[in-house]
Structures are given as C-alpha cells and as structure tokens.
Amino acid sequence: MSEKIERLTLAKAITRGLEDAMEADRTVVMLGEDIGKLGGVYRVTEGLQARFGNRRVMDAPLGESGIIGTSIGMALRGYRPVPEIQFDGFVFPAYNQTPRRFGEPAGEDPQPHR
C-alpha cells in the first residue's frame, strides 16, 4: 500500500507547524509586524489570528528590538513566544536584546562562566 505524500511549499509547511504547536500548547504565542490580519509579509501566519485569536497571534509595532525583548520577557513568565522578524537585515538591533537580558555586554566576546 502506498501513501500519498502531500507536497507543501516551505511557507505552508511552516504554517502547518505553527498550527500544530498552537493546538498542542496554549502557551505558544506569536508576535511580529503584520502577522495578524495581514498574515505576515510572506503569508506564513495567514489565518492563524482568526483561528487562535488576537491574544495569541499579536501584531507588534515596528521595532524588532521590542519584539525580541517582549518575547524574552514572555518566555521568562512561562509562555512559549514565537517572534517573527520580517527580514534578516533587521535582526541585528534585535539581537542586542539577548546579551543585555542575560548579562553579557553587547558587542563583546563572552567570557566563560565559572
């Protein structure tokens, strides 16, 4: 017996994975620019806000650093945030949130912790 394999675009496969994660765990939340009603710049989140509500699929203001900083805070409170950054060129200011929140100065080589 042969099984039919469904072919999906990469974007649709990501959407399916996000749906599965959100169905399985109510602490999974998404935030990013235009990911709610618009469905994201590549439509990866299309339909997710209608399905899971605007408290779990949240449009964030323009500001990648704020999106990552908010996601870090949410994770520290027990949520499982999925932040969406539209284009890789904008991820660098957002990256600065990580060392700032975890005690390493941005731009310096991390020292081994003992």
C-alpha positions in Angstrom: 0.0 0.0 0.0 1.5 3.4 -0.9 0.8 6.5 0.9 0.3 9.8 -0.9 2.7 12.4 0.2 1.4 15.9 0.3 3.6 18.5 -1.3 3.8 21.8 0.5 5.7 25.0 -0.1 8.2 25.9 2.7 5.8 28.7 3.8 2.8 26.3 4.1 4.9 23.7 5.9 5.9 26.4 8.5 2.3 27.5 8.8 1.3 23.9 9.5 4.0 23.5 12.1 2.9 26.7 13.8 -0.8 25.5 13.8 0.3 22.2 15.3 2.3 23.9 18.0 -0.5 26.3 18.9 -3.1 23.5 19.0 -0.9 21.4 21.3 0.2 24.1 23.7 -1.9 27.1 24.8 1.3 28.9 26.0 2.6 29.2 22.4 2.0 32.8 21.2 3.2 34.7 18.2 4.2 38.3 17.8 5.5 40.3 14.9 4.8 43.1 12.4 1.7 42.5 10.3 1.4 38.8 11.3 -2.3 39.1 12.5 -4.8 40.3 10.0 -2.4 40.6 7.1 -0.8 37.1 7.7 2.8 38.3 7.6 4.8 39.5 4.6 5.1 36.0 3.2 1.6 35.0 4.4 3.1 32.3 6.7 0.7 33.3 9.6 -2.3 33.8 7.3 -5.5 32.7 9.1 -3.8 32.0 12.4 -5.2 35.1 14.2 -8.7 34.2 13.0 -8.3 30.7 14.3 -6.4 31.3 17.6 -7.4 34.9 18.4 -5.5 38.2 18.7 -4.2 37.4 22.2 -2.1 34.5 20.8 -1.3 36.0 17.4 -0.3 39.6 18.0 0.6 42.4 15.7 3.5 44.2 17.1 4.6 47.8 16.4 7.6 48.4 14.1 10.6 47.7 16.2 12.5 44.4 16.1 14.3 45.0 19.3 11.0 45.4 21.1 9.6 42.2 19.6 12.6 40.2 20.8 12.7 41.9 24.2 9.0 41.3 24.7 9.5 37.6 23.7 12.3 37.2 26.2 10.0 38.6 28.9 7.2 36.4 27.9 9.4 33.3 28.0 10.6 34.2 31.5 6.9 34.3 32.5 6.2 30.8 31.2 5.0 31.5 27.7 6.5 30.0 24.5 6.7 33.0 22.2 7.4 32.7 18.5 8.7 36.2 17.4 8.6 37.0 13.7 11.2 39.3 12.2 10.2 40.1 8.6 13.7 40.5 7.0 17.1 39.3 8.2 18.6 42.7 7.8 16.6 43.9 10.8 17.6 41.2 13.2 20.8 42.8 14.3 19.3 45.5 16.5 17.0 42.8 17.9 20.0 40.6 18.7 21.3 43.2 21.2 18.4 42.2 23.5 19.8 38.8 24.1 23.2 39.7 25.7 21.6 42.6 27.6 19.0 40.4 29.1 21.4 37.6 30.0 24.2 39.7 31.5 26.8 39.9 28.7 27.6 43.3 27.2 26.6 43.6 23.6 29.4 43.5 21.1 32.0 41.9 23.4 33.2 38.4 23.3 31.5 36.4 26.0 33.8 35.2 28.8 33.4 31.6 30.1 31.2 31.5 33.2 32.6 29.5 36.1 
